[in-house]
């Protein structure tokens, strides 16, 4: 290993929402740096396909299909991983959703769903995993925030609220758990080509606006998030805590 600070061999990472998109890319990236991976999602067929593709290239992969928005299911699922698969050294809280609507017409049921999926899941899974990490005196938690932790756009005010909450929950987790040997940070992606953003990727008007608005002048590729995740998951970030790392092509720096 040329860079031992970034070596994840002997570590196990649970990545929520990892059957596709950003979650899958991060799981694959951590596996390529030596970590054993536990994929999580609710669609068993997608999970099986994702796990198979990683196993085919020699990675150590398990799956756990608990619902991250169900507190009891999270507790059972995390405890089962710890008991039957092995200790969780790294957690990436990636599960999330988006819904677009003018704020004055935003459906209440979608607001509540966004809160459960984007915020409650981070609390539920983070707390369940942290209890085991605290007992061991070490652990890495990486929450996936967004540029919408800082910025807003029309039609996504509730999503913006949830991602702002993730950023501050990351700070709160650090404040409570750093003393136990845990490092809790967040990655805030900009605009990446993912299934969640496919409608925007397909919109010529939006893509043209984004290219002009972003100093890097392009969409991000999900593989470009891996370096940040490996850094925050490894010994290289042993004194980085409560930080939100923006991986956004510069969009939050420029008017």
QUITA-V466887 format. One record per residue. N is the residue number from 1. RES is the residue in one letter. NEAR is the number of other ideal C-beta (glycine too) atoms within 10 Angstrom. Layout:
# QUITA-V466887
n=N res=RES near=NEAR
n=N res=RES near=NEAR
This chain:
# QUITA-V466887
n=1 res=X near=10
n=2 res=X near=5
n=3 res=X near=10
n=4 res=X near=10
n=5 res=X near=12
n=6 res=X near=17
n=7 res=X near=17
n=8 res=X near=24
n=9 res=X near=10
n=10 res=X near=9
n=11 res=X near=21
n=12 res=X near=21
n=13 res=X near=26
n=14 res=X near=27
n=15 res=X near=31
n=16 res=X near=26
n=17 res=X near=26
n=18 res=X near=29
n=19 res=X near=23
n=20 res=X near=18
n=21 res=X near=19
n=22 res=X near=26
n=23 res=X near=25
n=24 res=X near=24
n=25 res=X near=22
n=26 res=X near=28
n=27 res=X near=31
n=28 res=X near=22
n=29 res=X near=23
n=30 res=X near=26
n=31 res=X near=21
n=32 res=X near=14
n=33 res=X near=19
n=34 res=X near=17
n=35 res=X near=25
n=36 res=X near=21
n=37 res=X near=29
n=38 res=X near=26
n=39 res=X near=26
n=40 res=X near=30
n=41 res=X near=25
n=42 res=X near=16
n=43 res=X near=12
n=44 res=X near=11
n=45 res=X near=9
n=46 res=X near=16
n=47 res=X near=21
n=48 res=X near=14
n=49 res=X near=13
n=50 res=X near=23
n=51 res=X near=20
n=52 res=X near=11
n=53 res=X near=13
n=54 res=X near=19
n=55 res=X near=14
n=56 res=X near=9
n=57 res=X near=9
n=58 res=X near=8
n=59 res=X near=18
n=60 res=X near=15
n=61 res=X near=20
n=62 res=X near=17
n=63 res=X near=18
n=64 res=X near=18
n=65 res=X near=16
n=66 res=X near=22
n=67 res=X near=18
n=68 res=X near=25
n=69 res=X near=20
n=70 res=X near=16
n=71 res=X near=17
n=72 res=X near=10
n=73 res=X near=15
n=74 res=X near=24
n=75 res=X near=16
n=76 res=X near=14
n=77 res=X near=23
n=78 res=X near=25
n=79 res=X near=13
n=80 res=X near=12
n=81 res=X near=22
n=82 res=X near=18
n=83 res=X near=9
n=84 res=X near=9
n=85 res=X near=16
n=86 res=X near=13
n=87 res=X near=16
n=88 res=X near=25
n=89 res=X near=21
n=90 res=X near=26
n=91 res=X near=30
n=92 res=X near=28
n=93 res=X near=30
n=94 res=X near=29
n=95 res=X near=22
n=96 res=X near=25
n=97 res=X near=16
n=98 res=X near=20
n=99 res=X near=16
n=100 res=X near=14
n=101 res=X near=14
n=102 res=X near=9
n=103 res=X near=11
n=104 res=X near=5
n=105 res=X near=7
n=106 res=X near=17
n=107 res=X near=11
n=108 res=X near=7
n=109 res=X near=9
n=110 res=X near=15
n=111 res=X near=18
n=112 res=X near=12
n=113 res=X near=15
n=114 res=X near=22
n=115 res=X near=16
n=116 res=X near=18
n=117 res=X near=20
n=118 res=X near=25
n=119 res=X near=19
n=120 res=X near=19
n=121 res=X near=25
n=122 res=X near=28
n=123 res=X near=17
n=124 res=X near=25
n=125 res=X near=29
n=126 res=X near=23
n=127 res=X near=15
n=128 res=X near=23
n=129 res=X near=25
n=130 res=X near=21
n=131 res=X near=13
n=132 res=X near=17
n=133 res=X near=23
n=134 res=X near=16
n=135 res=X near=12
n=136 res=X near=13
n=137 res=X near=9
n=138 res=X near=14
n=139 res=X near=23
n=140 res=X near=25
n=141 res=X near=27
n=142 res=X near=27
n=143 res=X near=24
n=144 res=X near=26
n=145 res=X near=29
n=146 res=X near=27
n=147 res=X near=21
n=148 res=X near=22
n=149 res=X near=21
n=150 res=X near=17
n=151 res=X near=14
n=152 res=X near=14
n=153 res=X near=11
n=154 res=X near=8
n=155 res=X near=15
n=156 res=X near=20
n=157 res=X near=15
n=158 res=X near=22
n=159 res=X near=22
n=160 res=X near=17
n=161 res=X near=17
n=162 res=X near=25
n=163 res=X near=27
n=164 res=X near=18
n=165 res=X near=19
n=166 res=X near=24
n=167 res=X near=18
n=168 res=X near=14
n=169 res=X near=19
n=170 res=X near=28
n=171 res=X near=16
n=172 res=X near=14
n=173 res=X near=25
n=174 res=X near=20
n=175 res=X near=12
n=176 res=X near=13
n=177 res=X near=21
n=178 res=X near=14
n=179 res=X near=9
n=180 res=X near=14
n=181 res=X near=13
n=182 res=X near=23
n=183 res=X near=24
n=184 res=X near=29
n=185 res=X near=25
n=186 res=X near=29
n=187 res=X near=24
n=188 res=X near=23
n=189 res=X near=24
n=190 res=X near=23
n=191 res=X near=22
n=192 res=X near=21
n=193 res=X near=16
n=194 res=X near=21
n=195 res=X near=10
n=196 res=X near=16
n=197 res=X near=20
n=198 res=X near=11
n=199 res=X near=11
n=200 res=X near=18
n=201 res=X near=16
n=202 res=X near=9
n=203 res=X near=13
n=204 res=X near=7
n=205 res=X near=8
n=206 res=X near=14
n=207 res=X near=16
n=208 res=X near=10
n=209 res=X near=12
n=210 res=X near=20
n=211 res=X near=14
n=212 res=X near=8
n=213 res=X near=15
n=214 res=X near=21
n=215 res=X near=12
n=216 res=X near=13
n=217 res=X near=11
n=218 res=X near=13
n=219 res=X near=18
n=220 res=X near=21
n=221 res=X near=11
n=222 res=X near=19
n=223 res=X near=12
n=224 res=X near=15
n=225 res=X near=22
n=226 res=X near=19
n=227 res=X near=12
n=228 res=X near=21
n=229 res=X near=28
n=230 res=X near=23
n=231 res=X near=18
n=232 res=X near=23
n=233 res=X near=27
n=234 res=X near=22
n=235 res=X near=14
n=236 res=X near=15
n=237 res=X near=20
n=238 res=X near=12
n=239 res=X near=7
n=240 res=X near=14
n=241 res=X near=17
n=242 res=X near=18
n=243 res=X near=15
n=244 res=X near=18
n=245 res=X near=19
n=246 res=X near=20
n=247 res=X near=17
n=248 res=X near=21
n=249 res=X near=24
n=250 res=X near=13
n=251 res=X near=18
n=252 res=X near=15
n=253 res=X near=10
n=254 res=X near=9
n=255 res=X near=3
